[in-house]
Amino acid sequence: MAPKRDLSKPLETVSFRCNPCRHTFDAEPLRVDEEPELEHHPFSYVAECPLCGEEAGQAPFHKALVKAWANATGPRTAAGKAAVTKNIEGHPTPEESLRTRFNAMKHGMSAETAQYFPSRPGKYPACSSCDVDHSYCAQQPACVKQTQLFMVHHAAFEQRNPKHLTPIYSSIQASITAIIQQILQTIIADGVKLEAPAWAVDREGNVVIGEYQDIATGQTKRIMEVKAHPLLKPLQEFLSRNNLSLADMGMTPKAIEQEEQQMGKLQPGQGQPSTLTLEDFAAKQAESLQALKVLAERANARKQRDPVLIEYQQQNGDGQ
């Protein structure tokens, strides 16, 4: 068991965070100040930022980590340490290893991801909204977010468990729905058709706008080309690929007619015809009730011959 860190003495290496340039780095403290009010570790640290030269304080996450070190005492007695050692015997099991082997970020799978998404903080479109510190990401062999995405898909396909991908594809489907709404709003604002002047290039290379003389009014009018809105085709593709068409939702006249035709008919069972009318169902129901009546009469006859029941009735004066 590794010895517990002595937090009563200053640390030799600290993680710093520069607020002006938002740079995070590990370095030896330039200045160590005593902070008696911090019981778990009575020191504060200052270092010079290697990028902008400003003073940087200890990073908040490193302060929390030091506090966690102080509170994580673990077993202190010999019996407690022996109990911990006994608890971890036989672990991890093969099943646990299969489930937890994707927890670590620094392993060989990052190298495969780095072929497509090497670490380039601020260079990918997703970097603008990424919550990973750019300085930390720059020290990794591959993009942290893309590595996580790679490992989740790798685990899902290797374990043949699509539940791992549910959160990811839920977000993708929600984004597609948002895009469909934006396309609809754009088409409604612009109109389903777009008009533009007809034009051509003459022999001299000049652009000529198509015009004609209106005989009735004598005015010169411009020839306009009318085209469907270019977003109509992508909208149709989005709807069809996501099963959002009227036919998929059962809203077409044909689908409604087929649904009305099926009303009054039951789903077929094994060995039964494909459809069952209400008349056939009523006949089968009458047969079932007749069979139930016969069963009830048989049960009543067995009850009358039950010796235990006969003795009970005689004892209570109910024999007649």
C-alpha positions as CSV (number, residue, x, y, z in Angstrom):
1,M,0.0,0.0,0.0
2,A,1.4,3.4,-1.0
3,P,2.3,5.7,1.9
4,K,-0.1,8.5,2.6
5,R,1.0,12.0,1.4
6,D,2.3,14.3,4.1
7,L,0.1,17.4,3.5
8,S,1.6,19.3,6.4
9,K,4.5,20.2,4.2
10,P,4.4,22.3,0.9
11,L,4.1,20.4,-2.4
12,E,7.0,20.2,-4.8
13,T,4.8,20.3,-8.0
14,V,1.4,22.0,-8.3
15,S,-1.1,22.5,-11.1
16,F,-1.7,26.2,-11.8
17,R,-4.4,28.1,-13.7
18,C,-3.7,31.4,-15.3
19,N,-6.9,33.5,-15.3
20,P,-5.8,36.1,-17.9
21,C,-4.9,33.6,-20.7
22,R,-6.7,30.5,-19.2
23,H,-3.6,28.4,-19.5
24,T,-3.3,25.3,-17.2
25,F,0.2,24.0,-16.4
26,D,2.2,22.0,-13.9
27,A,5.2,23.6,-12.3
28,E,7.2,24.1,-9.2
29,P,5.8,26.9,-7.1
30,L,7.5,30.3,-7.4
31,R,6.1,31.4,-4.1
32,V,4.5,29.5,-1.2
33,D,2.3,31.4,1.3
34,E,1.1,30.1,4.6
35,E,-2.7,29.8,4.9
36,P,-3.5,28.7,8.5
37,E,-7.2,28.7,7.9
38,L,-6.8,25.7,5.5
39,E,-6.7,22.9,8.0
40,H,-6.2,20.1,5.5
41,H,-3.2,21.8,3.7
42,P,-2.2,25.2,5.1
43,F,-0.4,26.6,2.0
44,S,-1.2,28.6,-1.1
45,Y,1.0,28.6,-4.2
46,V,1.9,31.1,-6.9
47,A,3.8,30.6,-10.2
48,E,4.6,32.6,-13.4
49,C,2.5,31.7,-16.4
50,P,4.9,30.5,-19.2
51,L,2.6,32.0,-21.9
52,C,1.7,35.5,-20.7
53,G,4.1,36.0,-17.7
54,E,1.3,36.8,-15.3
55,E,1.0,35.3,-11.8
56,A,-1.1,32.2,-11.7
57,G,-2.6,30.6,-8.6
58,Q,-3.3,27.0,-7.8
59,A,-6.0,25.5,-10.1
60,P,-9.3,25.0,-8.4
61,F,-9.4,21.3,-9.4
62,H,-6.0,20.7,-7.8
63,K,-7.2,22.4,-4.6
64,A,-10.1,20.0,-4.4
65,L,-7.8,17.1,-5.2
66,V,-5.5,18.0,-2.3
67,K,-8.5,18.2,0.0
68,A,-9.7,14.8,-1.2
69,W,-6.2,13.4,-0.4
70,A,-6.5,14.8,3.2
71,N,-9.9,13.3,3.8
72,A,-9.2,9.9,2.1
73,T,-7.7,8.2,5.2
74,G,-8.4,4.6,4.3
75,P,-8.0,1.8,6.8
76,R,-5.6,2.6,9.6
77,T,-5.6,-0.4,11.8
78,A,-4.1,-3.8,11.0
79,A,-7.5,-5.4,11.0
80,G,-8.9,-2.8,8.6
81,K,-6.1,-3.2,6.2
82,A,-6.4,-7.0,6.3
83,A,-10.2,-6.7,5.6
84,V,-9.5,-4.4,2.6
85,T,-6.9,-6.9,1.2
86,K,-9.4,-9.7,1.6
87,N,-12.2,-7.8,-0.2
88,I,-10.1,-7.3,-3.3
89,E,-9.0,-10.9,-3.6
90,G,-10.3,-12.4,-6.9
91,H,-11.1,-9.0,-8.4
92,P,-11.5,-7.9,-11.0
93,T,-13.4,-10.8,-12.4
94,P,-13.4,-11.5,-16.2
95,E,-16.9,-9.8,-16.3
96,E,-15.7,-6.8,-14.4
97,S,-12.6,-6.5,-16.6
98,L,-14.8,-6.5,-19.7
99,R,-17.0,-3.8,-18.2
100,T,-14.3,-1.5,-16.8
101,R,-11.5,-1.8,-19.4
102,F,-12.8,1.3,-21.3
103,N,-12.7,3.6,-18.2
104,A,-9.1,4.7,-18.8
105,M,-8.3,7.3,-21.4
106,K,-4.6,6.7,-21.8
107,H,-4.2,3.4,-23.6
108,G,-3.6,2.0,-27.1
109,M,-7.1,2.8,-28.4
110,S,-6.2,6.5,-28.4
111,A,-3.5,5.8,-31.0
112,E,-6.1,4.5,-33.4
113,T,-8.3,7.5,-32.8
114,A,-5.4,9.9,-33.2
115,Q,-5.1,8.8,-36.8
116,Y,-8.3,10.6,-37.6
117,F,-8.7,13.1,-34.7
118,P,-5.3,14.1,-33.3
119,S,-5.3,16.6,-30.5
120,R,-5.8,20.0,-32.0
121,P,-7.4,22.3,-29.4
122,G,-9.5,25.0,-31.1
123,K,-9.2,23.6,-34.6
124,Y,-12.3,21.4,-34.7
125,P,-15.9,22.8,-34.9
126,A,-16.8,21.2,-31.6
127,C,-13.9,22.9,-29.8
128,S,-15.9,26.1,-29.4
129,S,-18.4,24.4,-27.1
130,C,-16.1,21.8,-25.6
131,D,-15.8,21.8,-21.8
132,V,-12.4,20.1,-21.8
133,D,-9.5,22.4,-20.9
134,H,-7.5,23.2,-24.1
135,S,-4.2,22.9,-22.3
136,Y,-5.0,19.5,-21.0
137,C,-6.4,18.4,-24.4
138,A,-3.1,19.5,-26.1
139,Q,-1.1,17.1,-23.9
140,Q,-3.2,14.1,-25.1
141,P,-2.4,12.0,-28.2
142,A,-6.0,12.5,-29.5
143,C,-9.1,14.7,-29.0
144,V,-10.6,13.7,-25.7
145,K,-14.2,13.9,-26.8
146,Q,-13.6,11.9,-30.0
147,T,-11.7,9.3,-28.0
148,Q,-14.6,8.9,-25.7
149,L,-17.0,8.6,-28.7
150,F,-14.6,6.0,-30.2
151,M,-14.4,3.9,-27.1
152,V,-18.2,3.9,-26.5
153,H,-18.9,2.7,-30.0
154,H,-16.1,0.1,-29.8
155,A,-17.5,-1.3,-26.5
156,A,-21.1,-1.3,-27.9
157,F,-20.2,-3.3,-31.0
158,E,-17.7,-5.6,-29.3
159,Q,-20.2,-6.4,-26.5
160,R,-23.2,-6.4,-28.9
161,N,-25.0,-4.0,-26.6
162,P,-26.7,-1.1,-28.4
163,K,-27.8,0.4,-25.0
164,H,-24.4,2.1,-24.8
165,L,-25.2,4.2,-27.8
166,T,-28.7,5.4,-26.6
167,P,-27.6,8.7,-25.2
168,I,-25.5,9.6,-28.2
169,Y,-28.1,8.8,-30.8
170,S,-30.8,10.4,-28.7
171,S,-28.9,13.7,-29.0
172,I,-28.3,13.1,-32.8
173,Q,-32.1,12.5,-33.3
174,A,-32.9,15.6,-31.3
175,S,-30.5,17.7,-33.4
176,I,-32.0,16.3,-36.6
177,T,-35.4,17.3,-35.4
178,A,-34.1,20.8,-34.7
179,I,-32.6,21.1,-38.2
180,I,-36.0,20.0,-39.7
181,Q,-37.7,22.8,-37.8
182,Q,-35.1,25.4,-39.0
183,I,-35.6,24.2,-42.6
184,L,-39.3,24.6,-42.2
185,Q,-39.0,28.1,-40.7
186,T,-36.7,29.1,-43.5
187,I,-39.0,27.8,-46.3
188,I,-42.0,29.5,-44.7
189,A,-40.1,32.8,-44.4
190,D,-38.8,32.7,-48.0
191,G,-41.8,31.0,-49.7
192,V,-41.9,27.7,-51.4
193,K,-40.9,29.3,-54.7
194,L,-38.0,31.6,-55.5
195,E,-38.1,34.0,-58.5
196,A,-35.0,35.3,-60.2
197,P,-34.5,37.3,-63.5
198,A,-33.8,35.2,-66.6
199,W,-30.5,36.0,-68.1
200,A,-28.0,34.9,-70.8
201,V,-24.6,35.8,-72.1
202,D,-24.4,37.2,-75.6
203,R,-21.5,36.7,-78.1
204,E,-19.6,39.7,-76.7
205,G,-19.6,38.1,-73.3
206,N,-22.1,40.6,-71.8
207,V,-24.9,39.5,-69.5
208,V,-28.3,40.2,-70.9
209,I,-31.4,40.2,-68.7
210,G,-34.5,38.7,-70.4
211,E,-37.1,41.3,-71.1
212,Y,-40.2,41.6,-73.3
213,Q,-42.6,44.3,-74.4
214,D,-46.2,44.0,-73.1
215,I,-48.5,44.7,-76.1
216,A,-51.5,45.5,-73.9
217,T,-49.8,48.1,-71.7
218,G,-46.7,48.9,-73.8
219,Q,-44.5,48.4,-70.7
220,T,-41.2,46.5,-70.7
221,K,-41.4,43.6,-68.3
222,R,-38.7,41.3,-67.1
223,I,-38.8,37.5,-67.6
224,M,-38.6,35.7,-64.3
225,E,-37.5,32.2,-63.7
226,V,-39.5,30.4,-61.0
227,K,-37.8,27.6,-59.1
228,A,-38.8,25.5,-56.1
229,H,-37.1,26.4,-52.8
230,P,-33.8,24.5,-52.7
231,L,-34.4,23.4,-49.1
232,L,-37.5,21.4,-50.1
233,K,-35.5,18.4,-51.3
234,P,-33.3,18.1,-48.1
235,L,-36.5,18.5,-46.0
236,Q,-38.1,15.6,-47.9
237,E,-35.0,13.4,-47.4
238,F,-34.9,14.2,-43.7
239,L,-38.5,13.3,-43.3
240,S,-38.3,10.0,-45.2
241,R,-35.2,8.8,-43.6
242,N,-36.5,9.5,-40.1
243,N,-39.9,7.9,-40.8
244,L,-41.7,11.2,-40.4
245,S,-43.7,11.1,-43.6
246,L,-47.5,11.0,-43.6
247,A,-47.5,7.3,-44.7
248,D,-45.2,6.4,-41.9
249,M,-47.4,8.1,-39.4
250,G,-50.6,6.6,-40.8
251,M,-52.1,9.9,-41.9
252,T,-52.6,9.3,-45.6
253,P,-56.2,8.6,-46.8
254,K,-55.2,5.1,-47.8
255,A,-53.7,4.3,-44.4
256,I,-56.8,5.7,-42.7
257,E,-59.1,3.6,-45.0
258,Q,-57.1,0.5,-44.2
259,E,-57.3,1.2,-40.5
260,E,-61.1,1.7,-40.7
261,Q,-61.4,-1.6,-42.6
262,Q,-59.7,-3.4,-39.8
263,M,-62.1,-2.1,-37.2
264,G,-64.3,-4.9,-35.9
265,K,-61.8,-7.6,-36.7
266,L,-59.4,-9.3,-34.3
267,Q,-55.8,-10.2,-34.7
268,P,-55.4,-13.8,-36.0
269,G,-54.0,-16.4,-33.6
270,Q,-52.0,-19.4,-34.4
271,G,-53.9,-21.8,-36.7
272,Q,-56.7,-19.2,-37.2
273,P,-57.7,-17.4,-40.4
274,S,-56.2,-14.0,-41.1
275,T,-59.4,-12.1,-40.2
276,L,-62.3,-12.8,-37.8
277,T,-65.6,-10.9,-38.2
278,L,-67.7,-9.9,-35.3
279,E,-70.3,-12.6,-36.1
280,D,-67.6,-15.3,-35.9
281,F,-66.3,-13.9,-32.7
282,A,-69.8,-13.9,-31.2
283,A,-70.3,-17.5,-32.1
284,K,-67.0,-18.5,-30.6
285,Q,-67.9,-16.6,-27.5
286,A,-71.3,-18.5,-27.2
287,E,-69.5,-21.8,-27.5
288,S,-67.0,-20.8,-24.7
289,L,-69.9,-19.8,-22.4
290,Q,-71.7,-23.1,-23.1
291,A,-68.5,-25.0,-22.2
292,L,-68.1,-22.8,-19.1
293,K,-71.7,-23.8,-18.0
294,V,-70.8,-27.5,-18.3
295,L,-67.7,-27.0,-16.2
296,A,-69.6,-25.1,-13.5
297,E,-72.2,-28.0,-13.3
298,R,-69.4,-30.6,-12.9
299,A,-67.8,-28.5,-10.2
300,N,-71.1,-28.2,-8.4
301,A,-71.7,-31.9,-8.6
302,R,-68.2,-32.7,-7.2
303,K,-68.9,-30.2,-4.3
304,Q,-72.0,-32.1,-3.4
305,R,-70.1,-35.4,-3.1
306,D,-67.2,-33.9,-1.1
307,P,-67.2,-35.9,2.2
308,V,-65.4,-33.1,4.1
309,L,-68.1,-30.6,3.1
310,I,-70.9,-33.1,3.9
311,E,-69.5,-33.7,7.4
312,Y,-69.1,-29.9,8.0
313,Q,-72.7,-29.3,6.9
314,Q,-74.0,-32.0,9.2
315,Q,-72.1,-30.6,12.2
316,N,-73.5,-27.1,11.6
317,G,-77.1,-28.3,10.9
318,D,-76.9,-27.6,7.2
319,G,-77.2,-31.2,6.0
320,Q,-80.6,-30.8,4.6
